[in-house]
Amino acid sequence: MVLCASTDVRNAERVKRALREKGLFREGYRYQKENGRICFPVTKRSRMKGVTFVERDLERVAKKHGLKEVLAGELTAAELERLKTAYDVLGSIAIIEVDDGLRSKERAIAEAVLATHKSVKTVLKKLGGHEGELRLQRYGLLAGDDTRKTIVRENGVRLKIDVEQVYYSIRSATERKRVASLVKKGERVLVMFSGAAPYVCVIAKNSNAKEIVGIELNEKGHELGLENLRLNKLKNTVLIQGDVRDVIPELHEKEVLFDRIVMPLPHTGHDFLDEAFLVAKEGTVIHLYDFEQEDEFEKAAEKARAGAARNKRRIEVLNITPSGQHSPRVYRVCCNFKVL
């Protein structure tokens, strides 16, 4: 018999997380559901809200093996030290990076990823960097099914993605949820450079916005965005295919204004502040993304202020939030500011 923490299934994730944080979670056993409750194996009792402690006959499960364990017989000790065990998983696709010294072992590494991650059916590697105005990336197949299409689940939505046809970063999922949590009831939101519409879908699903408008130059990305609106049955959304430098002046002529503007184009997003201010009113909140050195986040605010001065507008910088590391000592940051 195994000591277990029993809780209502509706509280399962919260309780499991709390047990791990307290160091009480016991590995090696399968969870058990019974009459709307779930039992997690624990090492000892502890006072927790909504939890009772019971003993149950739980089934043992084999310990999961990581990449290093699976590759122990394939790579030398020195090669295992150079092995990058972190990789991005987009639905059924894993995108891995292989150290230059391990190129001859990259297919073995890819097969190990398939073996250790049941939901992954395709393993790809990047071929060069992002290319062109649309920031597209090419990939090479290392193992599994030869496809570039997948369905990604994040923040309560499903997104159809083609990794070679549209830019999409799973690492920005938390940031998308943060922005959605800030949207107030009845807001009209503009997402510039909307891609396959991840920001549009997440905001629509996780807020009470009146309307979310996305603008995307990439025709393939726009088509995927339209599919994603249908996939998630979203109604308060509009996607426009075109260059924001052409589309926004047309919206300005129609006197369309937004309560919130999202500009998820790091590095060059500040070049489009002129367009953003055209459809911003007093009180509009703008989320401007940028890449900055870890000790130079304030430069993002300087770019926002320069754009405001150029357009004879006043702003208040609310804060600057990091939203992921881009490269050593370089972070993706969001300058959140309000138009006064």
URPEMO-V780656 format. One record per backbone hydrogen bond with DSSP energy under -0.5 kcal/mol. CO is the residue of the C=O (numbers start at 1). NH is the residue of the N-H. Records with the same first field share a line. If there is no record, write none. Layout:
BEGIN
CO=NH, NH
END
This chain:
BEGIN
2=56
3=42
4=6, 54
5=40
6=52
7=38
8=11
9=12
11=15
12=16
13=17
14=18
15=19
16=20
17=21
18=22
19=24, 25
20=23
24=43
25=27
28=61
32=39
34=37
36=9
37=34
38=7, 40
39=32
40=5
41=26
46=48
48=51
52=6
54=4
56=2, 58
59=30
66=70
67=71
69=72
71=74, 75
76=80
77=81
78=82
79=83
80=83
83=85
88=90, 95
89=91
90=93
92=121, 122
93=90
94=96, 124
95=88
96=126
99=102
100=103
102=105
103=106
105=109
106=110
107=111
108=112
109=113
110=114
111=115
112=116
113=117
117=120
121=145
122=94
123=142, 143
124=96
125=140
126=128
127=138
131=136
132=135
136=131
138=127
140=125
143=123
145=147
148=163
150=152, 161
152=154, 159
154=157
157=154
159=152, 161
161=150, 163
162=165, 166
163=137
169=172
170=173
172=176
173=177
174=178
175=179
176=180
177=181
178=182
179=182, 183
180=183
184=187
187=189, 210, 211
188=259, 260
189=213
190=192, 262
191=215
192=264
194=197, 198
197=201
198=202
199=203
200=204
201=205
202=206
203=207
208=186
211=189
212=238
213=191
214=240
215=193, 194
216=242
218=222
219=223
220=224
221=225
222=226
223=227
224=228
225=229
226=230
227=231
228=232
229=234
230=233
235=237
236=212
238=214
240=216, 242
243=246, 247
244=248
246=250
247=251
248=252
249=253
250=254
251=256
252=255
258=281
259=285
260=190
261=287
262=192
263=265, 289
265=269
266=268
268=271
269=272
270=273
272=276
273=277
274=278
275=279
276=279
277=280
279=258
281=284
284=339
285=261
286=288, 337
287=263, 289
288=335
290=292, 333
292=331
293=296
296=299
297=300, 301
298=302
299=303
300=304
301=305
302=306
303=307
304=308
305=309
306=310
307=311
308=313
309=312
314=340
316=318, 338
319=336
321=334
324=332
327=330
329=294
330=326, 327
331=292, 333
332=323
333=290
334=321, 336
335=288, 337
336=318, 319
337=286
338=316
339=283
END
